[in-house]
Amino acid sequence: MDAQTASQIVRMGAVPLVAKMRSRELSPVEVVLAFSHRTEELEPVLHSFSLLTLDAALDEARGGELVDQLAID
């Protein structure tokens, strides 16, 4: 994913973001990766997280994709 796409994702509102995931224009993994990248950029400046669980978030996103694929088949 390029930086421009990631930037567009993190600036979307919740409703359009969910709509794009439901229509499969975006995957949950793409969304998590975009927000992960943004968090990693800002965390050294903001120091706003005491614990980041980005790996767990990515695992959950992958699991959501799998469940979604099984529901289609």
Backbone as a printed PyTorch tensor [residue, N CA C, xyz], in Angstrom:
tensor([[[  0.8460,  -1.1720,   0.0000],
         [  0.0000,   0.0000,   0.0000],
         [  0.8880,   1.2310,   0.0000]],

        [[  0.5790,   2.1610,  -0.8810],
         [  1.3960,   3.3670,  -0.9390],
         [  0.9520,   4.3720,   0.1260]],

        [[  1.7850,   5.3470,   0.3730],
         [  1.5280,   6.3340,   1.4310],
         [  0.2780,   7.1530,   1.1530]],

        [[  0.0050,   7.4540,  -0.1060],
         [ -1.1760,   8.2500,  -0.4420],
         [ -2.4560,   7.4850,  -0.1170]],

        [[ -2.5030,   6.2060,  -0.4530],
         [ -3.6760,   5.3880,  -0.1470],
         [ -3.8730,   5.2750,   1.3560]],

        [[ -2.7980,   5.0240,   2.0810],
         [ -2.8810,   4.9300,   3.5400],
         [ -3.3870,   6.2400,   4.1300]],

        [[ -2.9130,   7.3560,   3.6100],
         [ -3.3570,   8.6590,   4.0890],
         [ -4.8460,   8.8720,   3.8350]],

        [[ -5.3300,   8.4460,   2.6880],
         [ -6.7570,   8.5740,   2.3740],
         [ -7.5950,   7.7200,   3.3250]],

        [[ -7.1240,   6.5270,   3.6220],
         [ -7.8590,   5.6280,   4.5160],
         [ -7.9870,   6.2260,   5.9080]],

        [[ -6.9030,   6.7150,   6.4700],
         [ -6.9520,   7.2100,   7.8490],
         [ -7.7220,   8.5140,   7.9850]],

        [[ -7.9750,   9.1810,   6.8810],
         [ -8.7460,  10.4210,   6.9240],
         [-10.2400,  10.2160,   6.6400]],

        [[-10.6300,   8.9950,   6.3080],
         [-12.0390,   8.6890,   6.0470],
         [-12.8290,   8.6630,   7.3460]],

        [[-14.0860,   9.0110,   7.2390],
         [-14.9870,   8.8520,   8.3670],
         [-15.3520,   7.3790,   8.5280]],

        [[-15.9340,   7.0510,   9.6610],
         [-16.2780,   5.6580,   9.9560],
         [-17.3000,   5.0920,   8.9740]],

        [[-18.3280,   5.8660,   8.6420],
         [-19.3840,   5.3600,   7.7640],
         [-18.8400,   5.0460,   6.3630]],

        [[-18.1080,   5.9630,   5.7180],
         [-17.5550,   5.6160,   4.4080],
         [-16.5390,   4.4660,   4.4730]],

        [[-15.8010,   4.4010,   5.5570],
         [-14.8100,   3.3350,   5.7120],
         [-15.4950,   1.9660,   5.7870]],

        [[-16.5390,   1.8670,   6.5730],
         [-17.2860,   0.6120,   6.6750],
         [-17.9290,   0.2760,   5.3370]],

        [[-18.4610,   1.2730,   4.6500],
         [-19.0860,   1.0420,   3.3430],
         [-18.0650,   0.4650,   2.3590]],

        [[-16.8510,   0.9940,   2.3680],
         [-15.8140,   0.4910,   1.4620],
         [-15.3900,  -0.9260,   1.8230]],

        [[-15.3900,  -1.2510,   3.1130],
         [-15.0660,  -2.6210,   3.4910],
         [-16.2030,  -3.5710,   3.1090]],

        [[-17.4300,  -3.1410,   3.2980],
         [-18.5690,  -3.9960,   2.9300],
         [-18.6280,  -4.2510,   1.4300]],

        [[-18.2470,  -3.2560,   0.6440],
         [-18.2660,  -3.4160,  -0.8180],
         [-16.9730,  -4.0650,  -1.3240]],

        [[-16.0760,  -4.3650,  -0.4130],
         [-14.7870,  -4.9890,  -0.7020],
         [-13.8290,  -4.0970,  -1.5100]],

        [[-14.0700,  -2.7890,  -1.4500],
         [-13.0980,  -1.8590,  -2.0360],
         [-11.8580,  -1.7950,  -1.1570]],

        [[-12.0640,  -2.0270,   0.1330],
         [-10.9680,  -2.0980,   1.1050],
         [-11.1420,  -3.3530,   1.9330]],

        [[-10.0280,  -3.9240,   2.3480],
         [-10.0950,  -5.0780,   3.2510],
         [ -9.7950,  -4.6080,   4.6720]],

        [[-10.2410,  -5.3720,   5.6640],
         [ -9.8940,  -5.0280,   7.0450],
         [ -8.3780,  -4.9570,   7.2650]],

        [[ -7.6450,  -5.8100,   6.5790],
         [ -6.1840,  -5.7980,   6.7200],
         [ -5.6130,  -4.4890,   6.1940]],

        [[ -6.1030,  -4.0170,   5.0600],
         [ -5.6270,  -2.7360,   4.5160],
         [ -5.8980,  -1.5950,   5.4890]],

        [[ -7.0540,  -1.6240,   6.1110],
         [ -7.4120,  -0.5660,   7.0650],
         [ -6.4980,  -0.6150,   8.2780]],

        [[ -6.2880,  -1.8050,   8.8280],
         [ -5.4070,  -1.9380,   9.9920],
         [ -3.9860,  -1.5020,   9.6440]],

        [[ -3.4990,  -1.9030,   8.4700],
         [ -2.1450,  -1.5080,   8.0770],
         [ -2.0190,   0.0070,   7.9200]],

        [[ -3.0480,   0.6450,   7.3640],
         [ -3.0080,   2.1060,   7.1990],
         [ -2.9500,   2.7990,   8.5610]],

        [[ -3.8150,   2.3540,   9.4820],
         [ -3.8190,   2.9800,  10.8050],
         [ -2.5670,   2.6240,  11.5980]],

        [[ -2.0390,   1.4450,  11.3860],
         [ -0.7990,   1.0500,  12.0390],
         [  0.3530,   1.9530,  11.5960]],

        [[  0.4320,   2.1810,  10.2900],
         [  1.4760,   3.0500,   9.7550],
         [  1.3580,   4.4600,  10.3440]],

        [[  0.1390,   4.9680,  10.3950],
         [ -0.0850,   6.3210,  10.9280],
         [  0.2770,   6.3840,  12.4170]],

        [[ -0.0980,   5.3480,  13.1480],
         [  0.2270,   5.2950,  14.5740],
         [  1.7340,   5.2870,  14.7850]],

        [[  2.4340,   4.4930,  13.9980],
         [  3.8880,   4.4240,  14.1260],
         [  4.5460,   5.7590,  13.7740]],

        [[  3.9380,   6.5170,  12.8720],
         [  4.4670,   7.8530,  12.5350],
         [  4.2840,   8.8300,  13.6860]],

        [[  3.1080,   8.7890,  14.3090],
         [  2.7710,   9.8100,  15.3040],
         [  3.1630,   9.4620,  16.7390]],

        [[  3.2750,   8.1980,  17.0550],
         [  3.5390,   7.8010,  18.4370],
         [  4.8160,   8.4100,  19.0230]],

        [[  5.9150,   8.4880,  18.2790],
         [  7.1110,   9.1090,  18.8710],
         [  6.9070,  10.5800,  19.2610]],

        [[  5.9600,  11.2350,  18.6300],
         [  5.6890,  12.6390,  18.9390],
         [  4.6330,  12.7650,  20.0320]],

        [[  3.5570,  11.9820,  19.9180],
         [  2.4150,  12.1180,  20.8230],
         [  2.5440,  11.3390,  22.1240]],

        [[  3.2320,  10.2100,  22.0890],
         [  3.3430,   9.3420,  23.2680],
         [  1.9650,   9.0810,  23.8860]],

        [[  1.0170,   8.6760,  23.0500],
         [ -0.3640,   8.5430,  23.5030],
         [ -0.7810,   7.1130,  23.8430]],

        [[  0.0550,   6.1440,  23.5810],
         [ -0.2990,   4.7560,  23.8640],
         [  0.6250,   4.1860,  24.9250]],

        [[  0.0400,   3.4620,  25.8710],
         [  0.8800,   2.7640,  26.8370],
         [  1.1960,   1.3510,  26.3480]],

        [[  0.3190,   0.8070,  25.4980],
         [  0.5260,  -0.5270,  24.9540],
         [ -0.0740,  -0.5900,  23.5530]],

        [[  0.7400,  -0.8990,  22.5770],
         [  0.2590,  -1.0820,  21.2110],
         [  0.1640,  -2.5700,  20.9170]],

        [[ -0.9440,  -2.9890,  20.3970],
         [ -1.1470,  -4.4040,  20.0550],
         [ -1.4520,  -4.5030,  18.5630]],

        [[ -0.5690,  -3.9550,  17.7540],
         [ -0.7870,  -3.9220,  16.3100],
         [ -0.7930,  -5.3260,  15.7100]],

        [[  0.0340,  -6.2210,  16.2310],
         [  0.0250,  -7.6020,  15.7280],
         [ -1.3220,  -8.2640,  15.9900]],

        [[ -1.8710,  -8.0470,  17.1670],
         [ -3.1810,  -8.6180,  17.4980],
         [ -4.2680,  -8.0190,  16.6140]],

        [[ -4.1850,  -6.7240,  16.3520],
         [ -5.1620,  -6.0800,  15.4760],
         [ -5.0950,  -6.6590,  14.0710]],

        [[ -3.9020,  -6.8990,  13.5930],
         [ -3.7250,  -7.4790,  12.2600],
         [ -4.2480,  -8.9150,  12.2270]],

        [[ -4.0080,  -9.6790,  13.2740],
         [ -4.5460, -11.0390,  13.3530],
         [ -6.0740, -11.0200,  13.3280]],

        [[ -6.6740, -10.1030,  14.0570],
         [ -8.1380,  -9.9860,  14.0710],
         [ -8.6720,  -9.6090,  12.6880]],

        [[ -7.9790,  -8.7000,  12.0160],
         [ -8.4040,  -8.2900,  10.6710],
         [ -8.3270,  -9.4700,   9.7050]],

        [[ -7.2600, -10.2380,   9.7910],
         [ -7.1280, -11.4220,   8.9290],
         [ -8.2310, -12.4350,   9.2300]],

        [[ -8.5390, -12.6090,  10.4990],
         [ -9.6100, -13.5170,  10.8920],
         [-10.9530, -13.0550,  10.3610]],

        [[-11.1800, -11.7520,  10.3800],
         [-12.4190, -11.2040,   9.8330],
         [-12.5420, -11.4350,   8.3520]],

        [[-11.4240, -11.3380,   7.6370],
         [-11.4490, -11.6020,   6.2130],
         [-11.7850, -13.0630,   5.9390]],

        [[-11.2250, -13.9490,   6.7430],
         [-11.4670, -15.3830,   6.5610],
         [-12.9420, -15.7090,   6.8090]],

        [[-13.5010, -15.1680,   7.8820],
         [-14.9150, -15.4070,   8.1710],
         [-15.7820, -14.8720,   7.0450]],

        [[-15.4340, -13.7020,   6.5460],
         [-16.1940, -13.1010,   5.4540],
         [-16.1160, -13.9750,   4.2020]],

        [[-14.9490, -14.5150,   3.9090],
         [-14.7920, -15.3820,   2.7350],
         [-15.5890, -16.6670,   2.8850]],

        [[-15.6050, -17.2390,   4.0840],
         [-16.3570, -18.4700,   4.3140],
         [-17.8550, -18.2310,   4.1840]],

        [[-18.3170, -17.0450,   4.5800],
         [-19.7370, -16.7190,   4.4750],
         [-20.1750, -16.6190,   3.0120]],

        [[-19.2580, -16.2190,   2.1450],
         [-19.5700, -16.0740,   0.7280],
         [-19.6360, -17.4300,   0.0550]],

        [[-18.7200, -18.3160,   0.4150],
         [-18.6320, -19.6410,  -0.2320],
         [-19.7550, -20.5190,   0.1400]]])
